[in-house]
Amino acid sequence: MTSMTPSRQPSLREGLLLACGRVTLAIAAVLLASTVLIMLYGVVMRYVLGGAPIWVDELTRYLIIASVMLAIGVVWAEGAHMRVALLERRLPPRMATALVHYQWWLTLVLMAGATWMTWHYAMSASMFRTMGLGVSRSVPMLSMPIGFALITAQVLLHGPRPLTSPALEIAPDEEVDEPATHDDRNGGPRT
């Protein structure tokens, strides 16, 4: 998670965003760790003891989906997902601000819509049962509307401001202090 500078106190909104991110990442990490343990159990049961329970594959699939849905909002809020922010950096300040606001509104509307659609989808699957676990299909499907609702909340808490970019960039006027390893005269390595 992004840490605040010691000289500046985070606002309530930033504090809520940070707390929400920590909680969801902790839950996602527990789900991912349990996925690994369940997979290892399935491997041992299948290849050592001769037969794995049918529910192992199904449960690990649902846990992976749930852990991703929980973590994706934090990744978005930190700007750690793959994206190209070239326009934001190259446009004049007013146009860049308008682009940031447009991206924020678009993300907010899409995530709220995805929350609504996946909620209805999960509820429509309630009459069916999963094959391996034998529970209502709504139970594992609820990870999608819960995840999208968390993303929507994190987008709201983040507000329309530029996403941070964790990548290290070298300015065009900076030089890299690495010795040349290729000799252009003879086309081979420099000796």
Helices and strands as residue ranges (DSSP letters): H 12-47, H 55-78, H 86-90, H 93-124, H 138-141, H 143-158
